[in-house]
Amino acid sequence: MENAGRMLVFAGLGLAVIGAVLWFAGGKGWLSWLGRLPGDIRVEGDKGSFYFPVVTCLLASVALSGLLALIRKFFG
């Protein structure tokens, strides 16, 4: 149970750091591409719009899977 608690604390800290980076640098400089990758679906019409970031979600999934694998390797 102690390892699970430690892993949750580190995961929370990691999410807080990622959130802070996205908050302060989102839309500027090197993070302006996030959410606008080729393959992201964007449909705009007269009455509304639809946006689903398919490739951005895949990239986030790969990054988080790698991060969790590293955490499991060092703390598991």
N, C-alpha and C positions, 0 to 999 in steps of 0.2 A: 504494500500500500504506500510505503514511503517513496518508492521509485515513481509511482503514478502521480503522486503529489508534486514531486520535483519536476517531472516532465510537464505537467500542467502549468506550473509556474514559469518554466522556461518558454513554453509555447505562448503563454500570455504576454510575457515580456517581448518575445519576437514579434507578435502581432501588434503590440503597442509601438515598437520601433518602426515597423513597416507602415503603420497608420500615420505616424508622425511624418515620415518621409513623404508619403503620398499627400498629406495635408499641406505641408510647407512647399513642396516642389511640384505638386500636381499642376499640369497645364503650362509649366515653364521649363525651358531647357530640355534636358535629357529625358524627362518623363512625359513630354507632350505626345509621344507616340502611343502611350498606354491607352488602350481603348479605341485606337484608330488603326489597327493592324489590317493588312489585306486579309480578307476572309471574314471580317466582322460584318454582320448583317445590319444594314441601315435602310429603312424604307420611309420616305417622307412623302406625305400627301397633303391635300388641302385641309382635311379635317383632323389630321394628327400625324403622329410619327411612331415608328417602331424601331427599336435598336436592340440587338442581341450580340454581344461581343464573343463570338464563338472561339476565335483564335486566341483572344486574350484570356479566356477561361481555360483553354488548353495549356497555355503557357504558365498560368498561375498554378494549375494542377501539377504540372511537371516540376515546377520550382518547389511547391510545398511537399510533394512526394520525396524529392531529394533532401529537403531539410529534415523531414521526419525520419528518413533513413539514416541520416547522420546522427540525429538525436538518439535513435534506437541503438546505433552502433556504440555510442559513447556512454549511454546511460542504461542500456538494456542488457 
